[in-house]
Amino acid sequence: MRKGICCAGNMVVDITYPITTWPRQGELVHITEGIQNSTGGSVCNTISDLARLDPKMHLVASGYAGYDAEGDFILQEMGKYPNIDLSQVRRDGRTSFTAVMSNNETKERTFFQHAGANAYYGEKDIDLEKLDVDIFHIGYILLLPALDAEDGEYGTKMARLLHKVQKMGIKTSIDVVSETGDRFAKLVTPALKYANYCIINEIEAQQSTGVALRDEQGSLIKENLPVALKKLREYGVSTWAVIHCPELGCGIDENGKYWEVKSLKLPSGYIKGTVGAGDAFCAGVLYGAETDMDMANALKLGACTAASSLSEVSASNGVKTVDEVLKLYEMYGG
């Protein structure tokens, strides 16, 4: 019997404020009707997607929900899924939240992030002895300060944690947050050495490996994808190195073979929101790994899960069961 998957790391509440327009410094702007709260972050998005893909899969959430209304909201939303074990969710401090300013005119969004208790999340907050799962997935590197902290032996506290989890016989998986800057080499590279699975987007892969994947016009440099994936494997990813982007998903498996699946050709008007599409792709690939799919089928499920998430404004509400999301490939794949 399969043990399931633990999703650890960032737990966030996204508070979306519709605004009439974006103001200049010092100006006032009106917030209109339609303020919405939704769960976000690596844990909430990925584990919700997994729970919807397979309501019988054993799932464990690990992270911080503060002692506040936002923390109550996270537990309430995650509690809707009977197969999610919330016993490793700690409660302390203020819940991490993102104030999302959504411009009614341009539909552009601007994000203001407060780390809250996520800033203190570390190995001490995970009861490893009770972690009875096959895969430990954690995200996001670069957005977990306590685990991004320097470690004299492993490079980072994150790398130390991943090594410890692997020694327990549990496979590890990592995800990264997209940002500009030069922190990737210092914080991501040490973790790759102790990752069985690495599932990241093309910008994160470019920053982590130094291999250019977008040109100055923003076009995908497709021929460089295998090069970046090989770099990830050279840095230590032992099983699957995976890159996803709007155009496609690709990866190199445990045998060194390259696989690629194009994104679905969705009809006009299908996409309602793009929040959480990357986490949905990740959930599909993780489900494939946990259920012994080969990489080709796992990438296919990842593409379909991402496409299903795009059908709703929120990150996970569009995701259905495995059989249902795979029907999207019959309709829009190929």
C-alpha positions in Angstrom: 0.0 0.0 0.0 1.3 3.4 -0.9 2.3 5.8 1.8 1.6 9.0 -0.1 3.1 12.5 -0.2 4.0 15.2 2.2 3.8 18.8 1.0 5.9 21.1 3.2 6.8 24.8 3.3 4.9 28.0 2.4 1.3 28.3 3.5 -0.2 31.6 2.4 -3.5 33.5 2.3 -3.9 35.6 -0.9 -6.1 38.6 -0.3 -7.1 40.1 -3.7 -8.2 43.8 -3.7 -9.8 45.0 -7.0 -8.7 48.6 -7.6 -10.0 51.1 -10.1 -6.5 51.9 -11.4 -2.9 51.9 -10.3 -2.0 55.2 -8.5 1.1 57.3 -8.5 3.1 57.7 -5.4 1.1 59.6 -2.8 -2.3 59.3 -4.6 -5.5 57.6 -3.4 -7.2 54.9 -5.3 -10.5 53.1 -4.6 -10.8 49.5 -3.7 -14.0 48.2 -5.4 -16.4 45.4 -4.5 -15.1 41.8 -4.8 -12.4 41.5 -2.2 -11.5 37.7 -2.1 -9.5 35.5 0.2 -7.9 32.3 -1.2 -5.2 29.9 0.0 -1.9 30.0 -1.7 1.7 29.0 -1.5 3.4 25.7 -2.3 1.7 23.6 0.4 -1.9 24.8 -0.1 -1.8 24.8 -3.8 0.1 21.5 -4.5 -1.6 19.5 -1.8 -5.1 20.7 -2.8 -4.4 19.7 -6.4 -3.2 16.3 -5.3 -6.3 15.8 -3.1 -8.5 16.6 -6.0 -6.6 14.4 -8.4 -7.0 11.4 -6.0 -9.3 11.8 -3.0 -8.0 8.5 -1.6 -4.2 9.3 -1.7 -2.7 9.9 1.8 -1.4 13.4 2.0 0.4 15.3 4.8 0.6 19.1 5.1 3.5 20.7 7.0 3.8 24.4 7.5 2.6 27.4 9.6 -0.9 28.7 10.0 -0.9 31.7 12.4 -3.2 32.2 15.4 -5.4 34.6 13.4 -8.4 34.6 11.0 -6.1 33.8 8.1 -4.7 30.8 9.9 -8.3 29.6 10.6 -9.1 30.1 7.0 -6.2 27.9 5.8 -7.2 25.1 8.1 -10.8 25.4 7.1 -10.0 25.2 3.4 -7.5 22.3 3.8 -10.0 20.6 6.1 -12.4 20.2 3.2 -10.2 17.3 2.0 -10.6 14.2 4.2 -7.3 12.7 2.9 -5.1 15.6 4.0 -3.5 15.0 7.4 -3.2 18.5 9.1 -1.5 17.2 12.3 1.9 18.6 11.2 0.6 22.1 10.6 1.9 24.3 13.3 0.1 27.4 14.7 2.1 30.4 15.8 2.5 34.1 15.1 0.8 35.7 12.1 -0.2 33.8 8.9 1.8 34.6 5.8 -0.3 36.7 3.4 -0.1 38.3 0.1 -2.0 41.5 -0.6 -2.8 41.3 -4.3 -3.8 44.6 -6.0 -5.8 43.7 -9.1 -6.1 46.6 -11.6 -9.7 46.6 -13.0 -8.6 48.4 -16.1 -5.5 46.5 -17.2 -6.1 43.2 -15.3 -2.5 43.5 -14.1 -1.7 42.4 -10.6 0.8 43.7 -8.0 1.8 41.6 -5.0 2.8 42.7 -1.5 4.0 39.7 0.5 4.3 39.4 4.3 6.3 36.3 5.4 4.7 36.0 8.8 5.4 32.7 10.6 6.7 31.1 7.3 9.9 33.0 8.0 10.6 30.7 11.0 9.6 27.4 9.4 12.4 24.8 9.7 13.4 21.3 10.5 12.3 21.7 14.1 8.7 22.1 12.9 8.6 18.7 11.1 8.0 15.6 13.2 10.2 13.4 10.9 9.6 10.3 13.1 5.9 10.4 12.2 6.4 11.3 8.5 5.2 8.0 7.0 5.2 9.0 3.3 7.0 8.0 0.1 7.8 11.5 -1.1 8.6 14.7 0.8 8.0 17.8 -1.4 9.0 21.2 -0.1 8.7 24.7 -1.6 9.6 27.4 -2.0 13.4 27.7 -1.8 14.2 31.4 -1.7 11.0 32.1 0.3 11.8 30.1 3.5 14.4 32.2 5.4 15.1 29.8 8.2 15.8 26.9 5.7 17.6 29.3 3.3 20.0 30.1 6.1 23.7 29.1 5.7 24.9 25.7 7.0 28.6 25.1 7.4 28.5 21.5 6.3 25.6 21.3 3.7 25.6 24.9 2.4 22.0 25.6 3.5 19.7 24.3 6.3 17.4 23.2 3.4 20.1 20.9 2.1 20.7 19.5 5.5 17.0 18.8 6.0 16.7 17.1 2.6 19.7 14.9 3.3 18.2 13.8 6.6 14.9 13.0 5.0 16.6 10.9 2.3 18.5 9.0 5.0 15.1 8.0 6.4 14.3 6.3 3.0 11.9 9.0 1.8 12.4 10.5 -1.6 12.7 14.3 -1.7 11.3 16.9 -4.2 11.9 20.6 -4.4 10.3 23.7 -5.9 11.7 27.2 -6.2 10.1 30.7 -6.2 10.7 32.9 -9.2 12.7 36.1 -8.4 15.3 38.2 -9.9 18.7 38.4 -8.3 21.8 36.2 -7.7 20.6 34.1 -4.8 20.0 30.9 -6.8 23.6 29.6 -6.9 23.9 30.1 -3.2 20.6 28.7 -2.1 19.3 26.3 -4.8 22.5 24.5 -5.8 23.1 22.9 -2.3 19.5 21.6 -2.2 19.8 20.0 -5.7 22.4 17.6 -4.3 19.8 16.0 -2.1 16.8 16.1 -4.4 15.3 13.1 -6.0 12.9 15.3 -7.9 13.2 18.9 -9.0 10.2 20.5 -10.7 10.6 24.1 -11.6 9.8 26.6 -14.3 12.1 27.8 -17.1 13.0 31.1 -15.4 14.0 29.3 -12.2 15.9 26.7 -14.2 17.7 29.5 -16.1 18.7 31.2 -12.8 19.7 27.9 -11.2 21.9 26.6 -14.0 23.1 29.7 -15.9 21.7 28.2 -19.1 19.7 30.8 -21.1 16.1 29.6 -21.7 14.5 32.9 -22.9 16.0 35.3 -25.4 15.8 39.1 -25.2 12.4 39.0 -26.9 11.1 36.5 -24.4 11.0 33.6 -26.8 11.8 30.1 -25.5 15.2 28.8 -26.5 14.0 25.2 -26.8 17.3 23.6 -27.8 18.8 24.7 -24.4 16.2 22.9 -22.3 18.0 19.5 -22.4 21.2 21.4 -21.5 19.6 23.0 -18.5 18.1 19.7 -17.4 21.5 17.9 -17.7 23.0 20.7 -15.5 20.3 20.0 -12.8 21.2 16.3 -12.9 24.9 17.2 -12.7 24.2 19.3 -9.6 22.7 16.2 -7.9 19.1 15.6 -8.9 19.0 11.8 -8.8 15.7 10.8 -10.4 13.6 13.4 -12.3 14.7 16.9 -13.3 11.6 18.6 -14.8 11.1 22.1 -16.3 7.7 23.5 -17.1 6.7 26.6 -19.1 3.7 27.9 -20.9 4.8 26.2 -24.1 5.6 22.7 -22.8 6.8 20.5 -20.0 10.0 18.5 -20.3 12.4 16.4 -18.2 15.2 14.0 -18.0 14.4 10.7 -16.2 16.5 8.4 -14.0 17.9 6.8 -17.1 19.1 10.0 -18.6 16.4 10.1 -21.3 14.8 13.4 -22.4 11.0 13.6 -22.6 8.8 16.5 -23.8 5.1 17.1 -23.8 3.5 20.2 -25.4 1.1 22.3 -23.5 -2.6 21.9 -24.4 -4.1 24.1 -27.1 -6.9 25.7 -25.0 -9.8 27.5 -26.8 -10.4 31.2 -26.5 -12.1 32.1 -23.3 -11.1 28.9 -21.5 -8.5 30.5 -19.2 -10.0 32.3 -16.2 -6.9 32.7 -14.2 -3.2 31.7 -14.1 -2.6 31.6 -10.4 -1.2 28.2 -9.3 -0.8 26.7 -12.7 2.9 25.9 -12.0 1.9 24.2 -8.7 -0.8 22.2 -10.5 1.8 21.0 -13.1 4.0 20.0 -10.2 1.1 18.1 -8.5 0.5 16.1 -11.7 4.2 15.1 -12.0 4.4 14.2 -8.3 1.3 12.1 -8.6 2.9 10.3 -11.6 6.1 9.7 -9.6 4.1 8.3 -6.6 2.0 6.0 -8.8 5.0 4.6 -10.8 4.1 6.4 -14.1 7.0 6.8 -16.5 8.1 10.4 -17.1 6.2 10.8 -20.4 2.8 10.0 -18.7 3.7 12.1 -15.6 4.5 15.1 -17.8 1.2 14.5 -19.7 -0.7 14.5 -16.4 1.2 17.6 -15.3 0.1 19.4 -18.5 -3.5 18.4 -18.1 -3.6 19.3 -14.4 -2.1 22.7 -15.2 -4.7 23.2 -17.9 -7.5 22.2 -15.6 -6.4 24.7 -13.0 -6.6 27.5 -15.6 -10.3 27.0 -16.0 -11.0 28.8 -12.7 -9.8 32.0 -11.2 -8.5 30.3 -8.0 -5.4 28.0 -8.0 -7.1 24.7 -7.4 -10.9 24.8 -8.0 -10.6 23.8 -11.6 -8.7 20.6 -10.9 -10.7 17.4 -11.1 -9.8 13.7 -10.7 -7.0 12.1 -12.7 -9.3 10.5 -15.2 -11.2 13.7 -15.7 -8.2 16.0 -16.2 -6.6 13.5 -18.6 -9.7 13.8 -20.8 -8.5 17.4 -21.6 -5.6 15.8 -23.5 -8.0 14.0 -25.8 -9.8 17.3 -26.4 -6.9 19.8 -26.6 -3.6 17.8 -26.7 -1.5 16.6 -29.5 
